[in-house]
Amino acid sequence: MTITEKIAYLKGLADGLSLDTETNEGKLISVIIDTLEDIALEIEELSENTVDIGDELDAISDDLADVEEVLFGSEDDMDDDSCDDGDSCCCCGESVGEDDYAYEVSCPSCGEDIIVEEEDLENGDMICPNCGEKLDFEFDEDDEDEDGKSKDD
């Protein structure tokens, strides 16, 4: 039984008891029942609005998912090899040229994976795009031979 149905039952009960609305108690009960009826109608309207808003929110969420897929591609498109020569960087979308190298590392402050380009390594530092923390790098090109192995090995 809904609230509106319960209020209608109360109203019918008051009418069936031949409630005397000329007495103080009768006036009070009549006004209380009328007020409860107004409240019940408002609650019913709010419930209907809530359902409508939920439906609209679902539609907006679906539209946003479509926009995200167009802008960022699907999750299947994002893999670790997307920073190869001639491709676009998987994080920032910038083109990675033949002589450019990009490395994926985890930020020690926030733990998020970020892309570090060779230029950042040569500069020795950069700002984490996720948390804003300054990251310092020690990079020495002389420590590696042509095969990418350390000279100490």
C-alpha positions as CSV (number, residue, x, y, z in Angstrom):
1,M,0.0,0.0,0.0
2,T,1.5,3.4,-1.1
3,I,1.5,6.5,1.1
4,T,-1.2,8.0,-1.2
5,E,-3.4,5.0,-0.7
6,K,-2.9,5.1,3.1
7,I,-3.9,8.7,3.2
8,A,-7.0,8.0,1.1
9,Y,-7.9,5.2,3.6
10,L,-7.6,7.7,6.5
11,K,-9.7,10.2,4.7
12,G,-12.4,7.6,4.0
13,L,-12.2,6.4,7.7
14,A,-12.7,10.0,8.9
15,D,-15.7,10.4,6.6
16,G,-17.1,7.0,7.6
17,L,-16.9,7.9,11.3
18,S,-18.9,11.1,10.5
19,L,-16.1,13.2,12.0
20,D,-17.6,16.4,13.2
21,T,-15.5,19.2,11.7
22,E,-17.3,21.8,13.8
23,T,-15.5,20.7,17.0
24,N,-11.9,21.7,17.7
25,E,-10.7,18.1,17.6
26,G,-12.6,17.5,14.3
27,K,-11.1,20.5,12.7
28,L,-7.6,19.5,13.8
29,I,-8.0,15.9,12.5
30,S,-9.4,17.2,9.2
31,V,-6.5,19.6,8.7
32,I,-3.9,16.9,9.6
33,I,-5.4,14.5,7.0
34,D,-5.4,17.2,4.3
35,T,-1.8,18.1,5.1
36,L,-0.8,14.4,5.0
37,E,-2.5,14.2,1.6
38,D,-0.5,17.1,0.3
39,I,2.7,15.6,1.7
40,A,1.9,12.2,0.1
41,L,1.3,13.9,-3.3
42,E,4.7,15.8,-3.1
43,I,6.5,12.6,-2.2
44,E,4.9,10.8,-5.1
45,E,6.0,13.6,-7.5
46,L,9.5,13.6,-6.1
47,S,9.7,9.8,-6.6
48,E,8.7,10.1,-10.2
49,N,11.2,12.9,-10.7
50,T,13.9,10.8,-9.2
51,V,13.2,8.0,-11.6
52,D,13.3,10.4,-14.5
53,I,16.6,12.0,-13.4
54,G,18.1,8.5,-13.0
55,D,17.1,7.6,-16.6
56,E,18.6,10.9,-17.9
57,L,21.8,10.3,-15.9
58,D,22.1,6.9,-17.4
59,A,21.8,8.3,-20.9
60,I,24.4,11.0,-20.1
61,S,26.7,8.4,-18.7
62,D,26.4,6.3,-21.9
63,D,27.0,9.4,-24.1
64,L,30.1,10.3,-22.0
65,A,31.4,6.8,-22.4
66,D,31.1,7.2,-26.2
67,V,32.9,10.5,-26.1
68,E,35.7,9.0,-23.9
69,E,36.1,6.2,-26.4
70,V,36.4,8.6,-29.3
71,L,38.9,10.9,-27.4
72,F,41.0,8.3,-25.6
73,G,40.3,5.1,-27.6
74,S,39.1,1.9,-26.0
75,E,41.1,0.2,-23.2
76,D,42.1,-2.5,-25.7
77,D,43.9,0.1,-27.8
78,M,46.1,1.1,-24.9
79,D,49.1,-1.3,-24.5
80,D,52.7,-1.0,-23.5
81,D,53.9,-0.9,-27.2
82,S,52.1,2.2,-28.1
83,C,55.2,4.4,-27.5
84,D,57.2,2.8,-30.4
85,D,58.7,4.9,-33.2
86,G,56.1,6.7,-35.4
87,D,53.2,6.0,-32.9
88,S,51.5,8.4,-30.6
89,C,52.4,8.3,-26.9
90,C,49.8,6.3,-24.9
91,C,49.6,9.0,-22.3
92,C,49.9,12.4,-23.9
93,G,49.3,11.6,-27.5
94,E,52.5,13.3,-28.7
95,S,54.3,11.7,-31.7
96,V,57.3,9.6,-30.7
97,G,60.0,10.1,-33.4
98,E,62.7,7.7,-34.5
99,D,65.4,9.3,-32.2
100,D,63.0,9.9,-29.3
101,Y,62.7,7.3,-26.5
102,A,60.0,7.2,-23.9
103,Y,60.1,5.2,-20.7
104,E,57.2,4.2,-18.5
105,V,58.0,4.5,-14.8
106,S,56.1,4.6,-11.6
107,C,56.1,7.8,-9.6
108,P,57.6,7.1,-6.2
109,S,55.3,9.7,-4.6
110,C,51.8,8.7,-6.0
111,G,52.6,5.3,-7.5
112,E,51.0,6.2,-10.8
113,D,52.6,5.1,-14.1
114,I,54.0,8.1,-16.1
115,I,55.8,8.4,-19.4
116,V,59.3,9.9,-19.1
117,E,60.9,11.0,-22.3
118,E,64.7,11.0,-23.0
119,E,64.7,14.8,-22.8
120,D,63.4,14.7,-19.3
121,L,66.1,12.2,-18.3
122,E,68.8,14.4,-19.9
123,N,67.5,17.4,-17.9
124,G,67.7,15.3,-14.7
125,D,64.2,16.2,-13.4
126,M,60.6,16.7,-14.2
127,I,57.2,17.3,-12.5
128,C,54.9,14.3,-12.1
129,P,51.7,15.1,-14.1
130,N,49.6,13.2,-11.6
131,C,50.7,14.5,-8.2
132,G,52.9,17.5,-9.1
133,E,55.9,16.1,-7.1
134,K,59.4,17.0,-8.5
135,L,61.2,13.9,-9.7
136,D,64.9,13.7,-10.1
137,F,66.7,11.3,-12.4
138,E,70.3,10.2,-12.7
139,F,70.9,9.2,-16.2
140,D,74.3,8.5,-17.8
141,E,74.3,7.5,-21.4
142,D,78.0,6.3,-21.0
143,D,76.9,3.5,-18.6
144,E,75.3,1.5,-21.4
145,D,76.8,0.0,-24.5
146,E,75.1,-0.3,-27.9
147,D,73.3,-3.5,-26.8
148,G,71.7,-1.7,-23.9
149,K,73.7,-3.7,-21.4
150,S,75.5,-2.0,-18.5
151,K,79.3,-1.9,-18.9
152,D,79.5,-3.4,-15.4
153,D,77.8,-6.6,-16.5
